[in-house]
Amino acid sequence: MQNYWQETLVFARDFRRALHTQPELAWQETNTAQRIRQELTALDIPWRACAETGTLATLAGSKSGKHIALRGDIDALAIFEKSNVEWASQYEGKMHACGHDGHTAALLASARWLKHNESLLERPVSLIFQPAEEGGHGAKRMIEEGALDGIDEIYGWHNWPAIKYGEMVCPDGVVMCGNGTFTIHLTGIGGHASQPEICADPVLAAAAITLNLQQIVSRRCAPQSPVVVSVTNVQATSGLTVIPESAILSGSIRVPDKKTKQQVNEWIEQISIDTARTYGVECRVEIQPRYNATINHAEQAATARQAWCSVFGKQTLADDIALPIMASEDFSYYLEKIPGAFALIGADDGENHHHPCHSPYYDFNDQLLEKVVRWYARLAGVKTPNLESK
């Protein structure tokens, strides 16, 4: 058993690095899906395609216990990699900058170990290899195509470089905020820069709207409410002596729940239109809702923490992390449908794994692979070799 365990860990590392060299963007993960399916077939684990490049696999399908699902996301980002690691991306402008290569490798290694111990499983375990987490609503498509059919509980995780290596965060309630984006179209009257009095300047309106939107958090929301409103892009291309006819603002919000999201979106529209009107500029606001908050179910969050602590000890639960995390996750779709929990597991080992997700310098911490396989195995009810026997 010890030899197979070590072989599984080597497999996980090698598979992760191989995926890293060939990243694929949301809904384009054809080769990634093929590699996953080839491994599952080699392990004699039944699987089916779901949501195009997604894959569903099941172990101990004939067992009658509570059916759990474990999830890993498989897509990469449109980022030029600067990590300089030996296994850096071979595809220019594409990079596994969020660790989904590691999430996939950990889930596939878990499949390998659980298959080796399938006779010990007391309940069915499904493995969800999900595409298009990065803004593509992949979880929604997976659910629509039956990924949660017959599933009682679901568990997932994300590596987090801002947390100390090996520490887990898995609270009851909100773990990651919901997000949304907005685009504000301003139309004024262009003209010569020397004659602002006969123009309606959309640049001035854009500047005023940008400042006014910042007051949503400071003056409209309670201090206890975790809300972010960020204007991230301003477009008003023109000549140096020309007041343009139009300008576009865009940005992002982070919110803890649906009610707050609706209220913040209403404020964005109201403030933008009213501010533009004071400058004689027309305004049209487009809201893109994106993902809701990822909200853990208390019972399953406790189960996730207990399984982690049973392997690594209570001291590995992080208690100094400000929650919720303001980033977003489409795992929220699963938790809106069935009970489950989502954990953040620290990657910062004080060496080269402190770069944040979505950074061109980011690289997944391979030490996490063993920890997550042990955790997933414990959630499934299967033991792994003692830590001391390594």
Rosetta blueprint (number, residue, H / E / L):
1 M L
2 Q H
3 N H
4 Y H
5 W H
6 Q H
7 E H
8 T H
9 L H
10 V H
11 F H
12 A H
13 R H
14 D H
15 F H
16 R H
17 R H
18 A H
19 L H
20 H H
21 T H
22 Q L
23 P L
24 E L
25 L L
26 A L
27 W L
28 Q L
29 E L
30 T H
31 N H
32 T H
33 A H
34 Q H
35 R H
36 I H
37 R H
38 Q H
39 E H
40 L H
41 T H
42 A H
43 L L
44 D L
45 I L
46 P L
47 W E
48 R E
49 A E
50 C E
51 A L
52 E L
53 T L
54 G E
55 T E
56 L E
57 A E
58 T E
59 L E
60 A L
61 G L
62 S L
63 K L
64 S L
65 G L
66 K L
67 H L
68 I E
69 A E
70 L E
71 R E
72 G E
73 D E
74 I L
75 D L
76 A L
77 L E
78 A L
79 I L
80 F L
81 E L
82 K L
83 S L
84 N L
85 V L
86 E L
87 W L
88 A L
89 S L
90 Q L
91 Y L
92 E L
93 G L
94 K L
95 M E
96 H L
97 A L
98 C L
99 G L
100 H H
101 D H
102 G H
103 H H
104 T H
105 A H
106 A H
107 L H
108 L H
109 A H
110 S H
111 A H
112 R H
113 W H
114 L H
115 K H
116 H H
117 N L
118 E H
119 S H
120 L H
121 L L
122 E L
123 R L
124 P L
125 V E
126 S E
127 L E
128 I E
129 F E
130 Q E
131 P L
132 A L
133 E L
134 E L
135 G L
136 G L
137 H L
138 G H
139 A H
140 K H
141 R H
142 M H
143 I H
144 E H
145 E L
146 G L
147 A L
148 L L
149 D L
150 G L
151 I L
152 D L
153 E E
154 I E
155 Y E
156 G E
157 W E
158 H E
159 N E
160 W E
161 P E
162 A E
163 I E
164 K E
165 Y L
166 G L
167 E L
168 M E
169 V E
170 C L
171 P L
172 D L
173 G E
174 V E
175 V E
176 M E
177 C L
178 G E
179 N E
180 G E
181 T E
182 F E
183 T E
184 I E
185 H E
186 L E
187 T E
188 G L
189 I E
190 G L
191 G E
192 H E
193 A L
194 S L
195 Q L
196 P H
197 E H
198 I H
199 C L
200 A E
201 D L
202 P H
203 V H
204 L H
205 A H
206 A H
207 A H
208 A H
209 I H
210 T H
211 L H
212 N H
213 L H
214 Q L
215 Q H
216 I H
217 V H
218 S H
219 R H
220 R H
221 C L
222 A L
223 P L
224 Q L
225 S L
226 P L
227 V L
228 V E
229 V E
230 S E
231 V E
232 T E
233 N E
234 V E
235 Q E
236 A L
237 T L
238 S L
239 G L
240 L L
241 T L
242 V E
243 I E
244 P L
245 E L
246 S E
247 A E
248 I E
249 L E
250 S E
251 G E
252 S E
253 I E
254 R E
255 V E
256 P L
257 D L
258 K H
259 K H
260 T H
261 K H
262 Q H
263 Q H
264 V H
265 N H
266 E H
267 W H
268 I H
269 E H
270 Q H
271 I H
272 S H
273 I H
274 D H
275 T H
276 A H
277 R H
278 T H
279 Y L
280 G L
281 V L
282 E E
283 C E
284 R E
285 V E
286 E E
287 I E
288 Q E
289 P L
290 R L
291 Y L
292 N L
293 A L
294 T E
295 I E
296 N E
297 H L
298 A H
299 E H
300 Q H
301 A H
302 A H
303 T H
304 A H
305 R H
306 Q H
307 A H
308 W H
309 C H
310 S H
311 V H
312 F H
313 G L
314 K H
315 Q H
316 T H
317 L E
318 A L
319 D L
320 D L
321 I L
322 A L
323 L L
324 P L
325 I E
326 M L
327 A L
328 S L
329 E L
330 D L
331 F L
332 S H
333 Y H
334 Y H
335 L H
336 E H
337 K H
338 I L
339 P L
340 G E
341 A E
342 F E
343 A E
344 L E
345 I E
346 G E
347 A E
348 D E
349 D L
350 G L
351 E L
352 N L
353 H L
354 H L
355 H L
356 P L
357 C L
358 H L
359 S L
360 P L
361 Y L
362 Y L
363 D L
364 F L
365 N L
366 D L
367 Q H
368 L H
369 L H
370 E H
371 K H
372 V H
373 V H
374 R H
375 W H
376 Y H
377 A H
378 R H
379 L H
380 A H
381 G L
382 V L
383 K L
384 T L
385 P L
386 N L
387 L H
388 E H
389 S H
390 K L
